Amino acid sequence: MSKIKISAVAYTNTKAFIYGLKHSDILNKIDLSLDIPSDCAAKVISGEVDMGLMPVAAIPLVPNANIVADYCIGSDGAVNSVFIFSDVPVEEIKTLRLDSHSRTSNNLAKVLLKFYWKQEVEFTADPAAKTDAMVLIGDRTFGKKDDFAFAYDMGQEWKNFTGLPFIYAAWVANKEISQEFKAEFNAALKFGLAHRKEVLQDLPQTENFDLEDYLYNKLQFEVTEDRKKALNMFLEYIEQL
């Protein structure tokens, strides 16, 4: 049987999932690559891999997209790794630099600015551009909140806006995956989440950042009905941008 090709994000927020996959027999049935979110999405969209833990904003671009796991990267309020960092308060933001790593976070920033904060903002992807604010996600945000005048946690701001939790990345396939494989895959992910203590022991400590709080409290990993509702709402807002 040919191996199922999988792309997963290499950030700290996925370490428990990777631990579970690497400590399961399923490892012999998969070909796993670790990527930044945007590359993960591109691989699923192009068919270079069969499934991936990909930014949800890219799901509409995936042929035959289907969510294949009960687990995701989510939060219910502040997530502490998906930010708009700004030199000015949000009502004064006129220019914003996007993050090349993730389509979801860039779109979440655009949705919040337009529909929640009612701000007309110019966006740029130029990493050298001087802007009022910028989107930054993942491990590169750890311990950085105090470096900026204003730090808007987009998980919290989405909760303030909609009253709902959020889902940043989901395990999405571009083909039919057998129920047998899904069950084994879910079991591996569950095992990884149950061993977050071991995962924490292997992570480098970051100044001004509580990794234990991040993995146990800020991040939420279950695909719930509220999270599915939030996903549909988010994708509808993106269409209106």
Secondary structure as GFF3:
##gff-version 3
##sequence-region A 1 241
A	DSSP	beta_strand	4	9	.	.	.	ID=ss1
A	DSSP	three_ten_helix	12	14	.	.	.	ID=ss2
A	DSSP	alpha_helix	15	22	.	.	.	ID=ss3
A	DSSP	three_ten_helix	25	29	.	.	.	ID=ss4
A	DSSP	beta_strand	30	35	.	.	.	ID=ss5
A	DSSP	alpha_helix	37	46	.	.	.	ID=ss6
A	DSSP	beta_strand	51	55	.	.	.	ID=ss7
A	DSSP	three_ten_helix	56	61	.	.	.	ID=ss8
A	DSSP	beta_strand	66	75	.	.	.	ID=ss9
A	DSSP	beta_strand	82	86	.	.	.	ID=ss10
A	DSSP	three_ten_helix	90	92	.	.	.	ID=ss11
A	DSSP	beta_strand	95	97	.	.	.	ID=ss12
A	DSSP	alpha_helix	103	111	.	.	.	ID=ss13
A	DSSP	pi_helix	112	116	.	.	.	ID=ss14
A	DSSP	beta_strand	122	124	.	.	.	ID=ss15
A	DSSP	beta_strand	133	137	.	.	.	ID=ss16
A	DSSP	three_ten_helix	138	141	.	.	.	ID=ss17
A	DSSP	three_ten_helix	145	147	.	.	.	ID=ss18
A	DSSP	beta_strand	150	153	.	.	.	ID=ss19
A	DSSP	alpha_helix	154	162	.	.	.	ID=ss20
A	DSSP	beta_strand	166	173	.	.	.	ID=ss21
A	DSSP	alpha_helix	179	194	.	.	.	ID=ss22
A	DSSP	alpha_helix	196	202	.	.	.	ID=ss23
A	DSSP	alpha_helix	211	213	.	.	.	ID=ss24
A	DSSP	pi_helix	214	218	.	.	.	ID=ss25
A	DSSP	beta_strand	220	222	.	.	.	ID=ss26
A	DSSP	alpha_helix	225	239	.	.	.	ID=ss27
###
